Amino acid sequence: MTDCFRVLAVDLAAGKSRIELIDERSRVAGGSGLAALLFSRYGYTDVAWNHPSQPFILAVGPLTGYFPLMSKTICAFRSPYHDQYTESHGGGRSALSLFFAGYDALVVTGRAKELSCLSIGSRHILIEDVSFMKGYGTAMTGKLLRRMFSKSSGHRSILRIGPAGEIGSAMACINIDSYRHFGRLGGGAALGAKNLKGIIINGDSSRRLPDGREYRNIYDKVYQRVTSTDMMRKYYHLGTAVNLQGLNDIKALPWRNLQTTSDPEVSKINGDVFADQTLLRNAACSGCPVGCIHLGFFRDKFKEDARYLYHQVPYDYEPIFAAGTMLGVTNCYDVLRILEDFERVGLDAMSAGVALAWATEALERGLISVRETVASLKFGNVSAYQEAAGYLGTGYNEFYRLLGGGTLKAVSVYGGEDFACVLGQEMAGYATGSLYFVAQSLGFRHSHLDTGAYSYEQKHHEKDVEKAVDFLIDDEPGRVLLTSMVACLFARSVYDTETLAQCLSAAGFETLAGSLEETAERIRRLRWQVRIATGFKPDDVEIPKRFYSVATLQGPVDAPYLDRLKAEYGRRIMVLGRPDTPSD
């Protein structure tokens, strides 16, 4: 295998493209490392996120296409949420389509003159005017793009945005192949800033598998781990929705804007209920034999002829928390209805649900009125949240335009900062305690998957700042390595460092296989250097008072301990990201 990355660079304004060969495989591996490298080459630290010159990047890894669960794509951009470099991770067919198109990465710069769709493959690059799709939802957009670009349908990935991306909402996501997403920190707005309604990636070429028994043997070993052991069983059966009951039981599940962390009503909305009542089928990303995508359904009745319309909606733990417990909604079909309305306008479900939870409490407290919200928001009021989803996704009025920029943007005008559930971005659904609150606040993507803090706190109850922060620092390189391969993070137990080295060696990347620890640390530092160069400062990130007042599995939050954790983790991050710290 070649150590050169093959990168397709497309300039939308000029209508031109070129292929660049970048000999950096042994330094940055691919995926997260490659994305950071490409932003350092193509990106700008002195202009805003939506400037036409800023790059939109898709990148895959050295094991994409060769091993199970190497099924994710890294989407990198300067975020509309905080105007800093970030990543979002997604699956579907995107990774294998880019692999079979013959590229390790796609870099898009410039801005199309009209609302457009970019279609790429191994032998074509096309920019098509789709101005008529302005304001269309993600489902209709996908349907029309499938008709317009019908070739290579089995090897094609369709990325598209809804109205939220077109208006530049910081909560806008990118839908991937109907059931997966680049969800957080505004990837949809980054695509919208390019005037792109969608990107179609045609995997229309072939690739040779590695020769020899070494590849066959390690492939069989990995496949057996994935399919014949308990390592991945949870993700296929109830999926991550199983977490609802468990987190509720240990007082770590946010309810009604994190006013409490446990409620007996969870019995109406837990993973068993979703599976028993709504589960239609399982699906999988390309290259994955697990099938963790759970598709639920609800149905609407046509009044005129008594027929039913069935709706398919993917669900996982985080969307159920955001559209369910956080909003006080305890009917599984109603959760799916709200999620479908978020999806229709192209909103990240977690950000939208948590933002509307804040708006509900702000309305209760009299900081805002129905004049701002239009919908009569009240915890448990399903129809109001469905209505508000449309307003938020289209920027219906000044209130929703501010809220779409992030809850703290609305707070700056209307107040209510104390109960804004924002940890760098709208929180994920793990109220395990101080370490998790700090980890999401300062983590690279402000994601619960940046670290294993939520798991650490379920096993450790001592208040040892050094030990806890050591865990966060030591845990990161392994995750960075997986996101540079690019593996699904559900497969952390499958792909330990030794197994990754064996896979890379069998795939022909011997140099990389022999230096994984050094490479992981180099990538980790490079990512932080790029992030800090675009403005990240830990001291600028504040943790709202709601997180200091809630009771978690650790008991009442110890404010001085939380503050010490934040200060120490922030200090360590800045050391990692010093411009004078070598990344090689």
ZAMARGU-4260 file (C-alpha; in steps of 0.2 Angstrom, whole numbers, plus 5000, padded with zeros to 4 digits):
<rodrens>
0) 5000/5000/5000 | 5006/5018/4997 | 5010/5030/5011 | 5004/5044/5000 | 4986/5051/5004
5) 4976/5054/4988 | 4966/5070/4991 | 4953/5077/4980 | 4952/5096/4981 | 4937/5105/4974
10) 4936/5124/4972 | 4917/5127/4970 | 4919/5146/4965 | 4932/5142/4951 | 4923/5126/4946
15) 4940/5117/4946 | 4947/5102/4955 | 4964/5093/4957 | 4971/5078/4965 | 4985/5080/4978
20) 4997/5066/4984 | 5002/5070/5001 | 5016/5059/5008 | 5011/5060/5027 | 5003/5043/5030
25) 5016/5037/5043 | 5014/5054/5053 | 4996/5056/5054 | 4988/5039/5049 | 4972/5046/5041
30) 4955/5051/5048 | 4956/5063/5062 | 4975/5065/5059 | 4973/5068/5041 | 4958/5080/5043
35) 4969/5091/5055 | 4983/5090/5043 | 4972/5096/5029 | 4965/5110/5039 | 4982/5116/5044
40) 4986/5117/5025 | 4969/5123/5018 | 4961/5132/5033 | 4963/5150/5039 | 4964/5155/5057
45) 4961/5174/5054 | 4944/5173/5045 | 4927/5167/5051 | 4920/5150/5049 | 4908/5154/5034
50) 4921/5163/5024 | 4922/5154/5006 | 4940/5150/5008 | 4937/5139/5023 | 4938/5121/5019
55) 4925/5107/5022 | 4934/5091/5024 | 4929/5073/5023 | 4943/5060/5027 | 4944/5041/5030
60) 4958/5030/5036 | 4970/5017/5031 | 4959/5002/5037 | 4943/5008/5028 | 4937/4995/5017
65) 4948/4981/5023 | 4941/4977/5040 | 4924/4976/5049 | 4918/4992/5058 | 4931/5003/5049
70) 4915/5012/5044 | 4916/5030/5049 | 4920/5046/5040 | 4928/5061/5048 | 4920/5078/5044
75) 4931/5093/5048 | 4927/5111/5047 | 4927/5127/5057 | 4912/5127/5067 | 4898/5140/5067
80) 4895/5136/5085 | 4911/5143/5092 | 4921/5148/5076 | 4934/5135/5080 | 4941/5119/5071
85) 4931/5104/5075 | 4926/5086/5069 | 4910/5077/5067 | 4910/5058/5064 | 4897/5049/5054
90) 4894/5032/5045 | 4881/5026/5033 | 4889/5022/5016 | 4900/5037/5016 | 4917/5029/5021
95) 4916/5015/5009 | 4910/5026/4995 | 4925/5038/4997 | 4936/5023/4998 | 4929/5015/4982
100) 4930/5032/4973 | 4948/5031/4976 | 4951/5045/4988 | 4957/5046/5006 | 4950/5063/5008
105) 4939/5077/5000 | 4942/5095/5003 | 4929/5108/4997 | 4933/5126/4996 | 4925/5141/4989
110) 4906/5144/4987 | 4895/5138/4973 | 4886/5152/4964 | 4869/5144/4965 | 4862/5131/4978
115) 4871/5116/4971 | 4875/5097/4973 | 4892/5091/4971 | 4894/5074/4964 | 4911/5065/4964
120) 4917/5048/4958 | 4933/5040/4952 | 4930/5047/4935 | 4919/5062/4937 | 4916/5078/4946
125) 4900/5087/4944 | 4893/5103/4951 | 4874/5103/4948 | 4862/5118/4951 | 4848/5113/4963
130) 4841/5130/4967 | 4823/5123/4966 | 4827/5113/4982 | 4829/5128/4993 | 4820/5125/5009
135) 4817/5107/5006 | 4818/5095/5020 | 4831/5081/5021 | 4819/5067/5016 | 4813/5076/5000
140) 4830/5081/4996 | 4837/5064/4997 | 4823/5057/4986 | 4826/5070/4973 | 4845/5067/4973
145) 4843/5049/4971 | 4832/5052/4956 | 4844/5064/4948 | 4860/5054/4952 | 4854/5036/4949
150) 4870/5028/4944 | 4880/5017/4956 | 4865/5017/4968 | 4872/5002/4978 | 4889/5011/4980
155) 4883/5028/4982 | 4882/5039/4998 | 4871/5055/4998 | 4875/5069/5011 | 4862/5082/5012
160) 4856/5097/5023 | 4839/5104/5027 | 4833/5122/5030 | 4843/5123/5046 | 4860/5121/5036
165) 4854/5134/5023 | 4851/5147/5036 | 4868/5144/5045 | 4861/5137/5061 | 4874/5131/5073
170) 4863/5116/5077 | 4862/5111/5058 | 4867/5093/5055 | 4871/5083/5039 | 4860/5068/5035
175) 4870/5053/5028 | 4860/5040/5019 | 4844/5044/5028 | 4849/5036/5045 | 4866/5042/5050
180) 4872/5060/5053 | 4887/5072/5055 | 4877/5078/5070 | 4886/5091/5081 | 4893/5108/5081
185) 4885/5114/5065 | 4892/5103/5050 | 4876/5107/5041 | 4879/5126/5042 | 4897/5123/5036
190) 4890/5114/5020 | 4877/5127/5018 | 4890/5141/5018 | 4897/5133/5003 | 4880/5134/4995
195) 4879/5115/4994 | 4863/5106/4997 | 4871/5090/4996 | 4887/5079/4991 | 4885/5063/4982
200) 4900/5051/4983 | 4900/5037/4970 | 4911/5022/4975 | 4912/5017/4956 | 4929/5009/4956
205) 4937/4993/4963 | 4951/4990/4975 | 4962/4975/4978 | 4962/4966/4994 | 4979/4963/5002
210) 4988/4947/4996 | 4993/4933/5008 | 4987/4923/5023 | 4992/4937/5035 | 4977/4947/5030
215) 4965/4933/5029 | 4970/4927/5047 | 4969/4944/5056 | 4952/4948/5046 | 4945/4931/5052
220) 4951/4935/5070 | 4943/4952/5070 | 4927/4946/5062 | 4925/4932/5075 | 4927/4945/5089
225) 4913/4955/5081 | 4901/4942/5077 | 4904/4927/5089 | 4908/4936/5106 | 4898/4947/5118
230) 4909/4962/5113 | 4896/4970/5101 | 4880/4960/5107 | 4873/4975/5116 | 4874/4986/5101
235) 4863/4974/5090 | 4850/4969/5103 | 4843/4984/5112 | 4856/4995/5106 | 4862/5011/5116
240) 4844/5013/5121 | 4848/5000/5135 | 4857/5014/5144 | 4841/5023/5148 | 4836/5012/5162
245) 4853/5009/5169 | 4857/5028/5170 | 4841/5032/5178 | 4844/5019/5191 | 4860/5026/5196
250) 4853/5044/5196 | 4863/5049/5180 | 4849/5052/5167 | 4844/5070/5164 | 4826/5074/5165
255) 4816/5090/5161 | 4831/5101/5158 | 4842/5092/5171 | 4830/5097/5185 | 4832/5079/5191
260) 4842/5064/5186 | 4830/5050/5190 | 4811/5047/5187 | 4800/5031/5188 | 4793/5037/5171
265) 4808/5029/5163 | 4799/5013/5163 | 4788/5020/5149 | 4802/5025/5138 | 4817/5013/5141
270) 4826/5002/5128 | 4814/4987/5131 | 4799/4998/5127 | 4806/5005/5111 | 4811/4987/5106
275) 4794/4979/5110 | 4783/4993/5104 | 4792/5002/5090 | 4807/4992/5083 | 4804/4989/5064
280) 4821/4982/5059 | 4840/4984/5062 | 4852/4992/5049 | 4870/4994/5048 | 4883/5005/5041
285) 4893/4998/5025 | 4907/4987/5031 | 4899/4983/5048 | 4891/4966/5052 | 4884/4972/5069
290) 4868/4982/5064 | 4867/4994/5078 | 4855/5006/5069 | 4838/5003/5076 | 4824/5009/5065
295) 4808/5013/5075 | 4791/5017/5067 | 4775/5026/5071 | 4760/5028/5060 | 4747/5042/5056
300) 4730/5038/5050 | 4722/5047/5035 | 4705/5054/5040 | 4698/5053/5023 | 4700/5035/5019
305) 4706/5026/5036 | 4723/5021/5028 | 4739/5023/5038 | 4755/5031/5034 | 4770/5022/5042
310) 4786/5033/5047 | 4803/5025/5050 | 4814/5035/5062 | 4831/5029/5068 | 4833/5030/5087
315) 4848/5028/5099 | 4851/5033/5117 | 4856/5051/5114 | 4841/5056/5103 | 4829/5047/5115
320) 4836/5057/5130 | 4836/5074/5120 | 4818/5072/5113 | 4811/5062/5128 | 4817/5063/5146
325) 4825/5080/5143 | 4808/5087/5137 | 4798/5076/5149 | 4790/5066/5135 | 4787/5048/5140
330) 4778/5040/5126 | 4790/5031/5114 | 4780/5035/5098 | 4779/5054/5103 | 4798/5054/5105
335) 4800/5047/5087 | 4788/5060/5081 | 4798/5074/5088 | 4814/5066/5081 | 4806/5065/5064
340) 4802/5084/5065 | 4820/5088/5070 | 4826/5077/5055 | 4815/5085/5043 | 4823/5103/5045
345) 4840/5095/5047 | 4843/5099/5066 | 4855/5089/5077 | 4843/5080/5089 | 4854/5082/5104
350) 4857/5101/5102 | 4839/5104/5097 | 4831/5094/5112 | 4842/5102/5125 | 4840/5120/5118
355) 4821/5117/5119 | 4822/5111/5136 | 4830/5127/5141 | 4817/5137/5132 | 4803/5127/5141
360) 4810/5132/5158 | 4814/5150/5153 | 4795/5151/5148 | 4790/5144/5165 | 4801/5156/5174
365) 4794/5171/5164 | 4810/5176/5156 | 4802/5174/5139 | 4784/5173/5133 | 4774/5164/5120
370) 4777/5179/5109 | 4795/5173/5107 | 4792/5154/5107 | 4775/5155/5097 | 4772/5137/5103
375) 4766/5134/5120 | 4781/5125/5127 | 4778/5114/5142 | 4787/5099/5148 | 4778/5084/5140
380) 4768/5094/5127 | 4773/5084/5112 | 4763/5095/5099 | 4772/5111/5105 | 4789/5103/5103
385) 4785/5097/5085 | 4779/5115/5081 | 4795/5122/5089 | 4806/5110/5079 | 4800/5119/5063
390) 4803/5136/5070 | 4820/5132/5076 | 4825/5124/5060 | 4820/5138/5049 | 4824/5153/5060
395) 4806/5158/5061 | 4809/5174/5072 | 4823/5182/5081 | 4821/5171/5096 | 4823/5155/5086
400) 4838/5162/5076 | 4847/5166/5092 | 4843/5149/5100 | 4849/5141/5084 | 4866/5149/5086
405) 4867/5139/5103 | 4858/5141/5119 | 4870/5153/5126 | 4867/5165/5112 | 4849/5166/5117
410) 4854/5167/5136 | 4865/5182/5132 | 4848/5192/5127 | 4835/5184/5138 | 4844/5178/5153
415) 4843/5160/5161 | 4861/5156/5160 | 4860/5147/5177 | 4849/5133/5170 | 4857/5132/5152
420) 4863/5114/5150 | 4878/5118/5140 | 4895/5109/5141 | 4904/5117/5127 | 4889/5113/5117
425) 4871/5107/5122 | 4875/5092/5134 | 4874/5074/5130 | 4864/5063/5141 | 4876/5058/5155
430) 4874/5066/5172 | 4887/5055/5180 | 4896/5069/5189 | 4910/5082/5190 | 4923/5073/5179
435) 4910/5070/5165 | 4904/5088/5166 | 4922/5095/5164 | 4927/5082/5151 | 4913/5087/5139
440) 4915/5105/5142 | 4933/5105/5137 | 4935/5089/5126 | 4940/5091/5108 | 4923/5089/5101
445) 4913/5093/5117 | 4907/5075/5115 | 4904/5062/5128 | 4915/5051/5117 | 4930/5062/5118
450) 4934/5052/5134 | 4928/5038/5145 | 4923/5050/5159 | 4905/5044/5161 | 4912/5026/5163
455) 4926/5031/5175 | 4914/5040/5187 | 4903/5024/5188 | 4919/5015/5195 | 4928/5028/5205
460) 4920/5039/5219 | 4936/5046/5226 | 4939/5065/5223 | 4957/5064/5217 | 4960/5078/5204
465) 4977/5071/5198 | 4971/5054/5196 | 4955/5059/5187 | 4964/5071/5175 | 4977/5058/5172
470) 4964/5046/5166 | 4957/5059/5154 | 4974/5062/5147 | 4979/5044/5146 | 4962/5039/5138
475) 4963/5051/5123 | 4977/5044/5112 | 4968/5027/5110 | 4952/5036/5105 | 4962/5047/5093
480) 4970/5032/5085 | 4954/5024/5082 | 4946/5039/5074 | 4961/5040/5063 | 4959/5022/5057
485) 4943/5027/5056 | 4934/5014/5067 | 4917/5015/5075 | 4920/5019/5093 | 4908/5006/5098
490) 4922/4994/5093 | 4935/5000/5106 | 4936/4983/5114 | 4938/4974/5097 | 4953/4985/5091
495) 4966/4986/5105 | 4983/4993/5100 | 4990/4975/5096 | 4976/4971/5085 | 4977/4987/5075
500) 4996/4985/5072 | 4992/4967/5065 | 4978/4974/5054 | 4989/4988/5048 | 5004/4976/5044
505) 4993/4964/5035 | 4986/4979/5025 | 5003/4984/5019 | 5006/4999/5031 | 5021/4991/5041
510) 5029/5008/5045 | 5013/5014/5053 | 5010/4998/5062 | 5027/4999/5071 | 5024/5016/5078
515) 5006/5017/5084 | 5009/5025/5101 | 5020/5039/5094 | 5008/5042/5080 | 4993/5043/5092
520) 5002/5056/5102 | 5008/5066/5087 | 4990/5066/5081 | 4983/5071/5098 | 4995/5086/5099
525) 4992/5091/5081 | 4973/5091/5083 | 4974/5102/5099 | 4987/5114/5090 | 4975/5117/5076
530) 4960/5119/5088 | 4969/5131/5099 | 4976/5141/5084 | 4958/5144/5079 | 4954/5152/5096
535) 4950/5138/5109 | 4954/5144/5127 | 4948/5132/5142 | 4946/5147/5153 | 4933/5154/5141
540) 4922/5139/5143 | 4910/5141/5158 | 4900/5127/5166 | 4882/5134/5171 | 4876/5133/5189
545) 4863/5119/5185 | 4878/5107/5184 | 4883/5113/5202 | 4866/5110/5209 | 4861/5094/5203
550) 4863/5077/5212 | 4871/5063/5202 | 4877/5046/5206 | 4892/5054/5215 | 4879/5063/5226
555) 4878/5082/5227 | 4891/5090/5216 | 4906/5096/5225 | 4909/5113/5217 | 4927/5116/5223
560) 4931/5099/5216 | 4923/5102/5200 | 4932/5119/5198 | 4949/5111/5202 | 4946/5097/5189
565) 4942/5110/5176 | 4957/5121/5180 | 4969/5106/5179 | 4962/5098/5163 | 4962/5115/5155
570) 4980/5117/5160 | 4985/5100/5153 | 4976/5103/5136 | 4985/5119/5134 | 5002/5111/5137
575) 4998/5098/5124 | 4993/5111/5111 | 5008/5123/5113 | 5013/5129/5096 | 5031/5125/5101
580) 5027/5107/5106 | 5033/5096/5092 | 5020/5085/5084 | 5032/5073/5077
</rodrens>
